[in-house]
Amino acid sequence: MLDSLADAVIEKAHETLDIKRKAEGQASSGWLVIDLDDIVVHLLSTDQRDYYRLEQLWDKGKVLLRLQ
């Protein structure tokens, strides 16, 4: 599922921003990262998200989009 989400993000970034990127990491690890210059997209499995609690680390930042 993470691979599909990453593919969708990468395709949309290419279409709308003309940015070609690839996902870093392995879907089997539960965490993929896509660097879009000013935006970094983290795709985490539920287990990884519960473990790292990134939302708590960045709770003062502006949330542009949250999908659960």
Backbone as JSON, one array per atom type, in Angstrom:
{
  "sequence": "MLDSLADAVIEKAHETLDIKRKAEGQASSGWLVIDLDDIVVHLLSTDQRDYYRLEQLWDKGKVLLRLQ",
  "N": [[0.81, -1.19, 0.0], [1.98, 1.26, 0.75], [3.75, 1.68, -1.36], [1.97, 2.2, -3.49], [0.78, 4.58, -2.62], [3.06, 6.22, -2.59], [3.72, 6.19, -5.32], [1.49, 7.57, -6.34], [1.81, 10.13, -5.16], [4.27, 10.9, -6.27], [3.66, 10.87, -9.01], [1.69, 12.91, -9.13], [3.2, 15.11, -8.25], [4.98, 15.3, -10.34], [3.24, 15.88, -12.46], [1.99, 18.33, -11.65], [3.98, 20.01, -10.58], [6.18, 19.64, -12.08], [8.29, 18.1, -11.13], [10.57, 15.57, -10.81], [10.93, 12.8, -8.94], [11.9, 10.15, -6.68], [10.83, 7.62, -4.4], [12.35, 7.15, -1.25], [13.6, 4.5, 0.68], [12.14, 1.42, 1.89], [9.09, -0.18, 1.25], [8.47, -2.38, 2.76], [9.73, -1.87, 5.14], [8.07, -0.13, 6.35], [8.21, 2.61, 6.11], [8.43, 5.28, 3.96], [10.02, 7.94, 2.23], [9.63, 10.97, 0.49], [11.26, 13.47, -1.1], [10.46, 16.62, -1.98], [11.76, 19.01, -2.51], [10.87, 21.8, -1.11], [8.96, 20.54, 0.35], [8.56, 17.68, 2.31], [7.55, 14.43, 2.13], [6.33, 12.01, 4.24], [5.62, 8.68, 4.38], [4.13, 6.41, 6.34], [3.67, 3.21, 7.86], [1.0, 2.04, 9.97], [2.04, 0.88, 12.32], [4.7, 1.91, 12.39], [4.14, 4.62, 12.53], [2.86, 4.85, 15.0], [5.0, 4.12, 16.62], [7.1, 6.04, 16.13], [5.83, 8.53, 16.43], [5.73, 11.07, 15.01], [4.05, 13.24, 14.62], [3.87, 14.42, 17.13], [6.44, 15.41, 17.46], [6.52, 17.4, 15.58], [4.45, 19.14, 16.19], [4.06, 21.87, 16.28], [4.3, 22.78, 13.74], [2.79, 23.69, 10.58], [0.06, 21.92, 9.47], [-0.58, 20.63, 6.39], [-1.94, 18.61, 5.1], [-3.56, 15.75, 6.25], [-3.86, 12.37, 6.23], [-5.53, 9.49, 7.19]],
  "CA": [[0.0, 0.0, 0.0], [2.84, 2.44, 0.76], [4.26, 1.88, -2.72], [0.91, 2.82, -4.28], [0.68, 5.97, -2.18], [4.25, 6.92, -3.07], [3.57, 6.37, -6.77], [0.5, 8.62, -6.57], [2.43, 11.41, -4.8], [5.31, 11.19, -7.27], [2.99, 11.2, -10.28], [1.05, 14.22, -9.0], [4.27, 16.11, -8.18], [5.51, 15.45, -11.69], [2.21, 16.54, -13.27], [1.65, 19.69, -11.24], [5.15, 20.82, -10.24], [7.26, 19.24, -12.99], [9.38, 17.59, -10.3], [10.76, 14.13, -10.91], [11.54, 12.26, -7.73], [11.59, 8.76, -6.36], [10.7, 7.4, -2.96], [13.5, 6.55, -0.57], [13.2, 3.54, 1.7], [11.48, 0.19, 1.45], [7.73, -0.29, 1.78], [8.46, -3.45, 3.76], [10.19, -1.31, 6.41], [6.97, 0.64, 6.91], [8.45, 4.06, 6.04], [8.97, 5.81, 2.71], [10.18, 9.4, 2.24], [9.74, 11.61, -0.82], [11.75, 14.84, -0.94], [9.99, 17.48, -3.06], [12.43, 20.28, -2.25], [10.33, 22.51, 0.05], [8.02, 19.64, 1.02], [9.02, 16.3, 2.5], [6.4, 13.56, 2.38], [6.63, 10.78, 4.97], [4.55, 7.68, 4.33], [4.43, 5.44, 7.38], [2.67, 2.22, 8.23], [0.4, 2.35, 11.26], [2.97, 0.51, 13.39], [5.81, 2.88, 12.42], [3.61, 5.9, 12.95], [2.67, 4.76, 16.45], [6.31, 4.02, 17.26], [7.9, 7.28, 16.03], [5.01, 9.67, 16.87], [6.26, 12.28, 14.38], [3.14, 14.37, 14.8], [4.21, 15.08, 18.38], [7.69, 16.15, 17.27], [6.3, 18.55, 14.71], [3.11, 19.63, 16.45], [3.98, 23.32, 16.11], [4.32, 23.08, 12.32], [1.51, 23.81, 9.91], [-0.37, 20.69, 8.8], [-1.22, 20.93, 5.12], [-2.84, 17.51, 4.76], [-3.4, 14.58, 7.09], [-4.68, 11.25, 5.81], [-5.41, 8.36, 8.12]],
  "C": [[0.86, 1.27, 0.0], [3.41, 2.73, -0.62], [3.24, 2.58, -3.6], [0.74, 4.29, -3.91], [1.86, 6.79, -2.68], [4.16, 7.18, -4.56], [2.59, 7.5, -7.09], [1.07, 10.0, -6.26], [3.44, 11.83, -5.86], [4.69, 11.59, -8.6], [2.36, 12.58, -10.23], [2.09, 15.34, -8.95], [4.85, 16.35, -9.57], [4.52, 16.21, -12.57], [2.05, 18.02, -12.93], [2.86, 20.59, -11.02], [6.33, 20.58, -11.17], [8.51, 18.83, -12.21], [9.43, 16.08, -10.45], [11.53, 13.66, -9.68], [11.26, 10.78, -7.63], [11.5, 8.65, -4.84], [11.97, 6.76, -2.44], [12.98, 5.64, 0.53], [12.54, 2.33, 1.06], [10.08, 0.14, 2.06], [7.66, -1.35, 2.88], [8.96, -2.97, 5.12], [9.1, -0.5, 7.1], [7.15, 2.14, 6.82], [9.07, 4.39, 4.69], [9.02, 7.33, 2.83], [10.32, 9.88, 0.81], [10.12, 13.06, -0.59], [11.34, 15.64, -2.17], [10.53, 18.9, -2.89], [11.88, 20.94, -0.99], [9.36, 21.66, 0.87], [8.64, 18.27, 1.14], [7.8, 15.48, 2.9], [6.89, 12.29, 3.07], [5.41, 9.89, 4.87], [4.92, 6.57, 5.3], [3.29, 4.44, 7.54], [2.11, 2.62, 9.6], [1.35, 2.02, 12.4], [4.12, 1.51, 13.52], [5.33, 4.24, 12.93], [3.38, 5.94, 14.46], [4.01, 4.76, 17.18], [7.04, 5.37, 17.28], [7.14, 8.53, 16.49], [5.51, 11.0, 16.3], [5.35, 13.49, 14.55], [3.46, 15.13, 16.09], [5.5, 15.88, 18.27], [7.47, 17.44, 16.5], [4.97, 19.22, 14.97], [2.97, 21.15, 16.3], [4.02, 23.73, 14.64], [2.91, 23.12, 11.74], [1.2, 22.5, 9.18], [-1.11, 21.09, 7.53], [-2.26, 19.86, 4.76], [-2.55, 16.35, 5.69], [-4.38, 13.52, 6.62], [-4.47, 10.11, 6.78], [-6.21, 7.2, 7.62]]
}
